Amino acid sequence: MQDKNYKFETLAVHAGQNADKETGAIVEPIYMTSTFAFTEDKMERWIAGTPKEGEIIYTYGRSRNPTQISLQKKLAALEKAEASLVTSSGMAAITLAILGYCKQGDHIISAQTVYGGTYGLLKNILPDMGINVTFVKSLTTESLEAAKRNNTKLVYFETVANPTLEIPEFDEIVGWAKKNSIKTVVDNTFTSPYLFRPVEWGIDTVVHSCTKYINGHGDVIGGAVVGKKEFCEGLRQKQYMDIGPVPAPINCYMMIRGLKTLHLRMERHCQNAKIFAERMSRHPKIEKVMYPGLENNEYYQHALKYFDGFGGMVSLVVKGGINEAKKVCFGLEIGKFAVSLGDLDTLVEIPAIMTHKDVPKEEREKMGIDDGMIRVSVGVENVEDLIADFEQALERI
Ligand SMILES: Cc1ncc(COP(=O)(O)O)c(C=O)c1O
């Protein structure tokens, strides 16, 4: 299949899929194997590093597996990128991408507001390895210039910041980074390739928590690095092989299955989230609603410029702070009080005590995370049922 000539929906269903030649089965078998037998001629080609045209020589499951390759092809086609490398979690993908660009003595500029786990990696783990990070509240040419050092190798940010839903001006970041020969890595988890394809805007490398919209059904932990073939293949041969963050073949299969309906799911997530955000913004017990699809939102124009929709994530600040926010979350019947996002089910969480609890309070304040903030991953249920569920839970305040 000429993957790149088809539209998104067709690629979501078909790209990367190899019908089983022997039986004609349309859904590929899951290659549940940890190792692969060599034939004599295959071994010779592998040792010499001269595979036949288009041949992949499988050796060991920590390096690659046919189910994983199918997923990688589908994801790369959807992201309009040359290649991808899937991992056992989103954090594994973020770590790999950063290690692919940075070594001891290097410096990273990161957006201030990022997922709590990413913040921990950048703030605590990388500095112990001699990679230092400067956090910047808003990534503009001026702030990037002020944060730049001689050893700056990377700018790291999220397409939509978790959980404040800020959207950077991507053109400005890319323009500045290219001028300074600095690489860009963006986390596209909140948007998914259905809404945004960062490579088309000049961003070097994309990372994903596939746990979220890509798999979409709340039953897999996975991640991906997406970008240039040379970068992904370099990572696979070095960091991937020697660190070992490979996803299980069954999880790759689940993510392939999830991706087949990404376009359908995202449409409904976006539709529901917009109606939900509009209604919540008129509720007397809600102080603030953050959703880039609201015309008065600071990032509305950025979303219009870059995205094909406003997404399924809405953050709310309830009046009265954390205890009131908890009452609302525990009072929901349809919405589940749980971390994670991008599932069919509506999920709510309080960043201050959940996803961002390890970020010190003063840092959370810099990120713009209010203690009474509830992050809502709007699911695909009936939106009126969902709104009624929130309205009854808000009565508890
Ligand atoms: C934006 C974002 N990136 C990365 C991650 C980490 O992904 P995973 O839990 O798959 O390791 C998360 C997890 O919530 C996330 O929200």
The ligand as an ORCA input file, in Angstrom:
! r2SCAN-3c Opt
* xyz 0 1
  C       1.194     14.542     28.172
  C       1.730     13.259     28.733
  N       2.913     12.802     28.288
  C       3.448     11.652     28.761
  C       2.813     10.915     29.726
  C       3.438      9.658     30.232
  O       2.867      8.580     29.587
  P       2.841      7.074     30.158
  O       1.971      7.095     31.360
  O       2.322      6.280     29.023
  O       4.257      6.735     30.506
  C       1.574     11.345     30.214
  C       0.863     10.550     31.229
  O      -0.149     10.929     31.746
  C       1.020     12.551     29.690
  O      -0.148     13.023     30.137
*
